[in-house]
Amino acid sequence: MTASWRNWSGSVACEPAGLPRPKSEAEIAALVRRAAAEGRGLRVVGTGHSFTPLVATPGYVVSLDDWAGLEDADPSRLEATARAGTKLHDLGEALLALGMATANLGDVDVQSVGGALGTGTHGTGRGLQNLSAQVVALRLVLASGEVVECSAEREPDLWRAARVSFGALGVLSAARFRLLPAYRLHERVGRASLEEALERLPEEIAANRHFELFWFPARDLVETKAINPTAAEPASLAGRKYERIDWSCKILPSVRELKFNEMEYSVPAEAGLPCVRAVAARMRARWSDVQWPVEYRTLRADDAWLSTAHERETVTISIHQDASLPYRELFGDLEAIFREHAGRPHWGKVHTLGAAELAGLYPRFGDFCALRRRLDPAGVFLNEHLRKLLGE
């Protein structure tokens, strides 16, 4: 019987040689050695929440769902190590039970730790970095089957490269997070016209720990979300609409039950407003019937080589389309605007860039590719999509 795999939105599918589910790091290493010996590729899947063919391969599609959970935790040092198959919602609950929390989370918490780190998943907040920047150490299973650990002190180049590496350097086995004491957040949702929202945007971003806006082109309406720490209890909001208080791991993610495809670009912070205004003008002129939102978030700079916020303060702008509808023409039309504003594409979301364009956007791109070739000369962790991305 032929194996088959499909991503969450249904936009990417493949028929791999197998769909193994290792239960230990030793089993992961054995699978890598087996793939290398057979001359097959090996790609790791989290929850399939990426919209690019990062996972698609005729080789092995490996799930780490059975390699999950907290490996150890130290509340006194505010650190914990999670296995790569751990889902973010499970991570949040496990940390909360120990009195700890991540500094930030992305829009959804259905992703695995490995997938979220590998694609540069982020939330929003001018002073907050992506999830990978909260990692102090990683364990990787290399193409040789060797397990290596890296951190800022131990193999620092590998650590800066591997934190956002979409499985191209090896299988991420576990990650140690730098954490905060558990904290509550107060979320306020508002509405405005696009013009009003953009006029107030710099002030709102400066005034709130987390701020984002969603513009719905078909309704020409903006919904804003401002989130800040609080010591108040949830009961203090009795009778209020569009507000809630809860622990951070319950407030930061959103529930996304309807399926969609998505494109996201990260532009320099100073280009955020001009870029979103250009996007809005084009959508009003050509795509005014799109029901799904344009999302605007902020992201602090970091030092991971292929982070979309590498060495620059960043604004991320996302375009969505219903999974049942065509999306490539819409995304292609707007991608041109992002490229005019020095945009870097999200690794897990639809884009058309290859190595030639990416090399001009990432100062350490060549170093990353050289490290990849050294660690995996036979290309065990490559597929067709990654060969285009990395110029292999």
C-alpha positions as CSV (number, residue, x, y, z in Angstrom):
1,M,0.0,0.0,0.0
2,T,1.4,3.4,-1.0
3,A,2.0,5.9,1.8
4,S,0.6,9.4,1.3
5,W,1.0,12.7,3.2
6,R,-0.9,16.0,2.9
7,N,-0.4,19.3,4.7
8,W,-3.0,20.9,6.9
9,S,-4.5,23.2,4.2
10,G,-4.4,20.5,1.5
11,S,-2.1,22.5,-0.8
12,V,0.9,20.2,-0.6
13,A,0.9,16.4,-0.9
14,C,3.4,13.6,-1.6
15,E,3.8,9.8,-1.6
16,P,6.8,9.0,0.5
17,A,8.6,5.7,0.9
18,G,7.3,5.6,4.5
19,L,5.9,7.5,7.4
20,P,7.9,6.3,10.4
21,R,7.2,7.5,14.0
22,P,10.4,7.1,16.1
23,K,9.9,6.9,19.8
24,S,13.5,7.8,20.9
25,E,16.5,9.8,19.8
26,A,18.3,6.5,19.0
27,E,15.4,5.5,16.7
28,I,15.7,9.0,15.0
29,A,19.4,8.5,14.4
30,A,18.8,4.9,13.1
31,L,16.2,6.3,10.6
32,V,18.7,8.9,9.4
33,R,21.4,6.3,8.9
34,R,18.9,4.1,7.1
35,A,17.8,6.9,4.7
36,A,21.5,7.7,3.9
37,A,22.3,4.1,3.3
38,E,19.3,3.7,0.9
39,G,20.1,7.0,-0.9
40,R,16.7,8.4,0.1
41,G,15.8,11.8,1.5
42,L,14.3,12.3,4.9
43,R,12.1,15.1,6.0
44,V,10.5,15.7,9.4
45,V,6.8,16.8,9.7
46,G,5.3,18.6,12.6
47,T,1.6,19.2,12.2
48,G,1.8,20.1,8.5
49,H,0.9,23.8,9.2
50,S,3.4,25.1,6.6
51,F,2.1,26.1,3.2
52,T,5.3,25.5,1.3
53,P,6.6,22.0,0.3
54,L,9.2,21.8,3.1
55,V,8.2,18.2,3.9
56,A,7.3,16.8,0.5
57,T,9.7,14.0,-0.5
58,P,9.7,10.6,-2.2
59,G,11.9,9.5,0.8
60,Y,10.8,9.3,4.4
61,V,8.4,11.7,6.0
62,V,9.1,11.3,9.7
63,S,6.7,12.3,12.5
64,L,8.1,13.0,15.9
65,D,4.6,12.9,17.6
66,D,5.9,9.9,19.7
67,W,9.0,11.9,20.7
68,A,7.3,14.6,22.7
69,G,7.0,16.2,26.2
70,L,9.3,18.0,28.6
71,E,12.6,16.2,29.0
72,D,13.6,18.3,32.0
73,A,12.7,21.6,33.7
74,D,14.4,23.9,36.2
75,P,12.0,26.5,37.6
76,S,14.7,28.0,39.7
77,R,16.7,28.9,36.5
78,L,13.6,29.4,34.4
79,E,14.7,26.9,31.8
80,A,13.1,23.7,30.3
81,T,14.0,21.3,27.6
82,A,11.2,20.1,25.2
83,R,11.4,17.3,22.7
84,A,10.8,18.4,19.1
85,G,7.5,16.6,18.7
86,T,5.9,18.5,21.6
87,K,2.9,20.6,20.5
88,L,3.1,24.2,21.5
89,H,-0.3,24.0,23.4
90,D,1.1,21.0,25.4
91,L,4.3,22.9,26.1
92,G,2.4,25.9,27.4
93,E,0.3,23.7,29.7
94,A,3.3,21.8,31.0
95,L,5.2,25.0,31.7
96,L,2.2,26.6,33.4
97,A,1.9,23.7,35.7
98,L,5.5,24.4,36.8
99,G,5.0,28.2,37.1
100,M,6.7,29.1,33.9
101,A,5.9,30.5,30.4
102,T,7.5,31.4,27.1
103,A,8.0,35.1,26.5
104,N,5.9,35.0,23.4
105,L,4.0,32.6,21.1
106,G,2.7,32.7,17.6
107,D,-0.8,33.0,16.2
108,V,-1.5,29.3,16.6
109,D,-0.3,26.7,19.1
110,V,-1.0,23.5,17.1
111,Q,2.5,23.4,15.8
112,S,5.2,21.2,17.0
113,V,8.3,22.7,18.7
114,G,10.5,21.5,15.9
115,G,8.3,22.9,13.2
116,A,7.8,26.2,14.9
117,L,11.5,26.7,15.5
118,G,12.5,25.5,12.1
119,T,10.3,28.0,10.2
120,G,10.9,31.0,12.4
121,T,7.5,31.2,14.0
122,H,6.8,34.4,15.9
123,G,4.1,36.4,17.6
124,T,3.9,40.2,17.8
125,G,5.5,42.8,20.0
126,R,8.0,45.5,19.2
127,G,10.3,44.3,22.1
128,L,9.7,40.6,21.5
129,Q,11.7,38.1,19.4
130,N,10.6,35.0,17.6
131,L,10.2,31.6,19.3
132,S,13.7,30.5,18.2
133,A,15.3,33.4,20.0
134,Q,14.0,32.0,23.3
135,V,16.1,28.9,22.8
136,V,19.4,28.6,24.6
137,A,20.5,25.2,23.3
138,L,19.5,22.6,20.7
139,R,20.2,18.9,20.0
140,L,20.4,17.9,16.4
141,V,20.7,14.5,14.7
142,L,23.1,15.0,11.8
143,A,23.1,13.1,8.5
144,S,25.8,10.8,9.9
145,G,23.5,9.8,12.7
146,E,25.6,11.6,15.2
147,V,23.8,13.6,17.9
148,V,25.3,17.0,18.6
149,E,24.4,19.8,21.0
150,C,24.9,23.5,20.3
151,S,24.5,26.7,22.1
152,A,26.0,30.2,22.2
153,E,29.0,28.8,24.0
154,R,29.2,25.4,22.3
155,E,29.3,25.3,18.5
156,P,28.0,28.9,18.3
157,D,27.8,29.1,14.5
158,L,25.8,25.9,14.4
159,W,23.5,27.3,17.0
160,R,22.9,30.5,15.1
161,A,22.3,28.6,11.9
162,A,20.2,25.7,13.4
163,R,17.7,27.8,15.3
164,V,15.9,28.6,12.0
165,S,16.9,26.0,9.5
166,F,13.7,24.2,8.4
167,G,15.3,20.8,8.8
168,A,18.1,21.4,6.3
169,L,21.0,20.8,8.8
170,G,19.6,17.8,10.6
171,V,16.7,16.6,12.6
172,L,16.0,18.8,15.6
173,S,15.6,16.5,18.5
174,A,15.2,18.8,21.5
175,A,15.4,22.5,22.4
176,R,16.1,24.2,25.8
177,F,14.1,27.3,26.3
178,R,14.8,30.4,28.4
179,L,11.5,31.2,30.1
180,L,9.6,33.7,32.3
181,P,7.6,33.2,35.5
182,A,4.0,32.3,34.5
183,Y,2.1,35.5,33.8
184,R,-1.4,36.6,32.9
185,L,-2.4,38.8,30.0
186,H,-5.3,41.2,29.3
187,E,-6.5,41.2,25.7
188,R,-8.6,44.0,24.3
189,V,-10.1,43.8,20.8
190,G,-11.2,46.9,18.9
191,R,-12.5,48.0,15.5
192,A,-11.7,50.9,13.3
193,S,-11.5,51.9,9.7
194,L,-8.2,51.2,8.0
195,E,-7.3,54.8,7.8
196,E,-7.9,55.3,11.5
197,A,-6.0,52.2,12.4
198,L,-2.9,53.1,10.4
199,E,-2.9,56.6,11.7
200,R,-2.8,55.3,15.3
201,L,-0.5,52.3,14.5
202,P,2.9,53.7,15.7
203,E,1.3,54.9,19.0
204,E,-0.5,51.6,19.6
205,I,2.7,49.6,18.9
206,A,4.7,51.7,21.3
207,A,2.0,51.6,24.0
208,N,1.3,47.8,24.1
209,R,3.5,44.7,24.8
210,H,1.7,43.0,21.9
211,F,-0.3,44.7,19.2
212,E,-1.6,43.6,15.9
213,L,-4.2,44.5,13.3
214,F,-6.3,42.5,10.9
215,W,-7.8,44.3,7.9
216,F,-10.6,42.5,6.1
217,P,-10.7,43.8,2.5
218,A,-14.2,42.6,1.6
219,R,-15.7,44.5,4.6
220,D,-13.0,47.2,4.6
221,L,-12.9,46.9,8.4
222,V,-9.9,46.6,10.8
223,E,-9.9,44.5,14.0
224,T,-7.1,45.4,16.4
225,K,-5.8,43.3,19.3
226,A,-3.8,44.9,22.2
227,I,-2.4,42.5,24.9
228,N,-0.6,43.5,28.1
229,P,0.5,41.8,31.3
230,T,-1.9,42.1,34.3
231,A,-2.2,40.9,37.8
232,A,-6.0,41.1,37.6
233,E,-8.2,38.0,37.8
234,P,-10.4,36.9,34.9
235,A,-13.5,37.7,37.0
236,S,-12.6,41.4,36.9
237,L,-13.9,41.5,33.4
238,A,-17.4,40.3,34.2
239,G,-19.9,41.8,31.7
240,R,-17.3,43.3,29.4
241,K,-17.3,42.4,25.7
242,Y,-14.2,42.0,23.5
243,E,-11.9,41.6,26.5
244,R,-10.4,38.6,28.3
245,I,-7.8,37.8,30.9
246,D,-6.0,34.5,31.2
247,W,-2.6,32.9,31.4
248,S,-0.3,33.9,28.5
249,C,-0.3,30.5,26.9
250,K,-4.1,30.7,26.6
251,I,-4.3,34.3,25.4
252,L,-1.6,34.5,22.8
253,P,-2.7,31.8,20.3
254,S,-5.8,32.1,18.3
255,V,-8.2,29.3,17.3
256,R,-8.0,28.8,13.5
257,E,-10.5,26.1,12.6
258,L,-11.2,27.2,9.0
259,K,-8.5,26.2,6.6
260,F,-6.6,28.7,4.5
261,N,-3.3,29.3,2.6
262,E,-1.0,32.1,3.6
263,M,1.8,34.3,2.4
264,E,3.9,36.4,4.8
265,Y,6.8,38.7,4.3
266,S,9.0,40.4,6.9
267,V,10.0,44.0,6.0
268,P,12.2,46.5,7.8
269,A,10.2,48.2,10.6
270,E,10.5,51.6,8.8
271,A,9.0,50.1,5.7
272,G,6.0,48.6,7.5
273,L,3.5,51.4,7.0
274,P,4.4,52.3,3.4
275,C,4.3,48.6,2.5
276,V,0.9,47.9,4.1
277,R,-0.5,51.0,2.5
278,A,0.7,49.8,-0.9
279,V,-0.8,46.4,-0.3
280,A,-4.1,47.9,0.8
281,A,-4.3,50.1,-2.3
282,R,-3.7,47.1,-4.6
283,M,-6.2,45.0,-2.9
284,R,-8.8,47.7,-3.0
285,A,-8.2,48.0,-6.7
286,R,-7.9,44.4,-7.7
287,W,-8.8,42.0,-4.8
288,S,-11.6,43.8,-2.9
289,D,-13.6,40.6,-2.6
290,V,-11.1,38.8,-0.4
291,Q,-12.8,37.8,2.8
292,W,-9.7,36.8,4.7
293,P,-7.6,39.3,6.6
294,V,-4.3,41.1,6.0
295,E,-2.4,40.8,9.3
296,Y,0.2,43.3,10.6
297,R,2.6,42.4,13.4
298,T,6.0,43.5,14.8
299,L,9.1,41.6,15.6
300,R,12.4,42.5,17.4
301,A,15.7,41.8,15.7
302,D,17.7,38.6,16.5
303,D,20.9,36.9,15.4
304,A,19.8,33.6,13.9
305,W,21.3,33.4,10.4
306,L,18.0,32.7,8.5
307,S,15.6,34.4,10.9
308,T,13.3,36.8,9.0
309,A,14.3,39.3,11.7
310,H,18.0,38.7,11.3
311,E,19.8,41.9,12.5
312,R,16.8,44.2,11.7
313,E,13.7,45.4,13.6
314,T,10.8,44.0,11.6
315,V,7.2,44.2,10.6
316,T,5.5,41.1,9.3
317,I,2.5,41.4,6.9
318,S,0.4,38.3,6.1
319,I,-2.1,37.6,3.3
320,H,-4.6,34.8,3.6
321,Q,-7.0,33.1,1.2
322,D,-9.6,30.3,1.9
323,A,-8.1,26.9,1.2
324,S,-11.0,26.1,-1.2
325,L,-10.1,29.1,-3.5
326,P,-7.3,29.8,-5.9
327,Y,-4.5,31.8,-4.3
328,R,-1.4,31.9,-6.5
329,E,-2.5,34.9,-8.6
330,L,-3.5,36.9,-5.5
331,F,-0.2,36.1,-3.7
332,G,1.9,36.7,-6.8
333,D,0.4,40.1,-7.3
334,L,1.1,41.2,-3.7
335,E,4.5,39.5,-3.5
336,A,5.8,42.1,-6.0
337,I,5.1,44.8,-3.4
338,F,6.8,42.9,-0.6
339,R,9.9,42.5,-2.8
340,E,9.9,46.3,-3.5
341,H,10.2,46.8,0.3
342,A,13.1,44.3,0.9
343,G,10.8,41.7,2.2
344,R,12.0,38.3,3.5
345,P,9.5,35.5,3.0
346,H,8.3,33.3,5.9
347,W,9.9,29.9,5.3
348,G,6.6,28.1,6.0
349,K,4.4,30.3,3.9
350,V,3.8,30.7,0.1
351,H,6.5,32.5,-1.8
352,T,8.4,32.1,-5.1
353,L,12.0,33.1,-4.1
354,G,15.0,31.0,-4.8
355,A,18.6,31.1,-3.7
356,A,19.6,34.0,-6.0
357,E,17.1,36.3,-4.4
358,L,17.5,35.0,-0.8
359,A,21.3,35.5,-0.9
360,G,20.7,39.2,-1.3
361,L,18.3,39.3,1.7
362,Y,20.3,37.4,4.3
363,P,23.9,38.4,5.1
364,R,24.8,34.9,6.3
365,F,23.0,33.0,3.6
366,G,26.2,31.8,2.0
367,D,27.6,30.7,5.4
368,F,24.4,28.7,6.0
369,C,24.7,26.9,2.7
370,A,28.3,26.1,3.2
371,L,27.6,24.7,6.7
372,R,24.7,22.6,5.2
373,R,27.0,21.1,2.6
374,R,29.6,20.3,5.2
375,L,27.1,18.6,7.5
376,D,25.1,16.8,4.9
377,P,27.2,16.4,1.7
378,A,24.9,13.7,0.3
379,G,21.8,15.8,0.7
380,V,19.8,13.4,3.0
381,F,17.8,16.3,4.3
382,L,17.1,18.0,1.0
383,N,14.1,17.8,-1.2
384,E,13.2,19.6,-4.5
385,H,11.9,22.7,-2.7
386,L,15.0,23.1,-0.5
387,R,17.3,22.6,-3.5
388,K,15.7,25.6,-5.1
389,L,15.9,27.6,-1.9
390,L,19.5,26.8,-1.2
391,G,20.8,26.7,-4.8
392,E,21.8,23.0,-4.6
